[in-house]
Amino acid sequence: MDPQYVGDVLEDIRRVGRATGADEAAEAMAAGMQARLDAVAQAAANAQTHPRVLHLEWVDPLMCGGHWVPEMVEMAGGINCFGDKEKGSFKLEWAEVVDSKPDVIILMPCGFDVKRALEDVPLLAKQEGWASLPAVINNRVYVIDAGAYTSRSGPRLVDGLEIMAEMIHPEIFSDMVPEKGALRLYGDLTKIT
């Protein structure tokens, strides 16, 4: 199993179900997940705006999210600043980030929870031009529990999509973020420790 797309994750669930004699349970799980994916995508398609989203899978070196993450951003109604569904993660230059003018920044260091990911925020906040980014100016910087919701190819990717949908379109989605699942950052981010 080596999924690249969200649909591949659903197929892996079905594959495991077939291999273990749990076809019906696997199909029911995959169908439930697909219904949730479709609900987010349909609601986000009706959004009035489509914010530019910077998803950062790593801070040093600076890397955008890959695999299914760009697809999740699109499904949630955002436009990827970097990354696409056909590539894995790749390195970015800080000047590219500034030039991309993200409306939303989602920090999702691979495998880290929110508490550990917060330790990387000062590395970003000290970069030249950070304070001028639209996402920073408008308090649209988020940290997500990547270990639980974006890094691993399993059922919780659907939860991750719902969380991202609320981050990208809070005017459409609400109550999607579980306790300790993500955090919105406000104010002077250089003081976060």
N, C-alpha and C positions, 0 to 999 in steps of 0.2 A: 504494500500500500504506500503510495507516494502521491497524494493528491496535489493538484495545482489549482483547481477551481473548487468553489463551494459544492457544486454538483458532484465532484469527485468524492468528496467526503460522504455525501449521501450514498453514493454507489459503494463505497468501502463498507458502510454499515450493512448494506444489503449483502455484500460479498461475505462478510463475517457471519451474517445470519444464515446464508446458504451453507457455509462450511461447518457450522455448528448445529445445523438442524433447527434453527430458530428463525426460519424464513418469515413467518407471520409477524413475529415480534419485531424483527428488523424492518420489515416493510411498513408496519404501523409507525415505528419511530421515524423512519425516513419520510413518510407521508406527513406526519405531524410537523416535522422540521420544514418540509417544503411549503406547507401552508403558512407557517410563520414567515418564511423568507418572502413568499409571494405577497403577504399582507404588507410587509415593510416596503417592498419594491413598488407596489401599487399606490400606496399612500404617498411615498416620496416622489413618484412620477407626477403627482398633482401639485407639487410645490411651486410657489411663485418664483423662487430663486434657486440657484444651484451653486452654493459656496465652493470656493477653491479650498481643498483640504490637503494639508501637509501631514502625512503620517510618517512618524519617525520610529524606525525599529531599533535604531542604535544611535548614540550620541557621539561616541569617540571610538572609531571613526563615524562620521555622520552618514547614516544610511536610511533610505526609505523602505517602507514595508513592501514585501513581495508576495509571491504565491497568490493566495485568495484575498489578501488585504485590499489591493486596488479594486477588485470586483466588489468587495463589501462596501467600499466608499461609493461606488457607482450605484449599487442597489439602494443605499441609504440616501441617495439624491445629491451626492457631492460630485465635484470634479477633481480628479487627482492632479495635484501639482507635479508629482513625479510617480513613477511606477506605472506598470501596465499589467494586464492579466497574463501576458505571455512571458514575462521575465520574473526572475527572483529578485531579491533585494539587491540594491547596488549603492555604491558610495555617491555622496553628493558633496559639492563644494559649497561653502557657506554663502558665497556670492550668488549662487544659483537659488538658494533658499530665499534670500532677500529679494531677488528679482522676481520670484514667483508670487510674491504678495499674497500669502495664504490668508483666507478669511477664518479658517479653523485650523488649529494645530492639535493633533492627537499624538501624544508621546506614548509609545507602546514598546519599550525596550524588551526584546525577545526573552521570554521566560520570567520577567520580573513582575512582582506585585506592585501595587500603588506606592507603598511605603518605600520600597527600594528604588523605584523609578523616580521618585521625588528627589533623590540624591543627585540625579543628573540634570535637574532643571537649572541650577546655577551655571552649569557649563554652557547651556544655551543662552541664558539671560545675560552673560557677560560678552557675548558676541556683538561686534559692531553692527548696528542696524536692527538688533532685536526689538528694541522699544518702538521702532517705527513700523513694525509689521502689523497689518490690519487685525490679525487675530489677537495680538497682544494689546493693541489699543482698545479693542472692543471686548476684552476679557473673554475670549473664546479659545483659551488654551486649556487642554484637558490631559489628564494622565489616566490611563486605563490599566487594569490588571491584565497585562498581556499574557502571563502564564495561564490564566484562567480563560480568557476570552478571545485572543487573537493569534497567539503563537502556535497553538496545538490543533491538529486536524481532528477535531471531534465534535460531538453534539453542541458543546458550548459556543461554537462559532456563531450559532444562531443567536444566542444571548449577546455575543459581541456585536453582531449586526444591529440588534435592537438598541444596544447602548450607543453605538456610533450614530444611529439614526436620530436619537434624541440630541446628541451633541451637534449634529449637522443641522437638524430641523426641529428645534425645541417648540416651534409654533405648531407642529403637527404631532410630535411624539412626546409623551410624558410618562413618568413612572416606569421607565424601562431600565433604569440603573439600579442594580442591587446594592445594598449597603456594602461599603468597602470595595465595590467593583470599579469605581472610577471617581475622579475628583476634578472639579473645575477650579482653575487657579485665577486669583484676582490680585490686582495691585502690583507692588514691587517684588518681582519674582527673584531678584538678586538676594533677598533675605531668607529664602527658603533653605532650610538645612536638613 
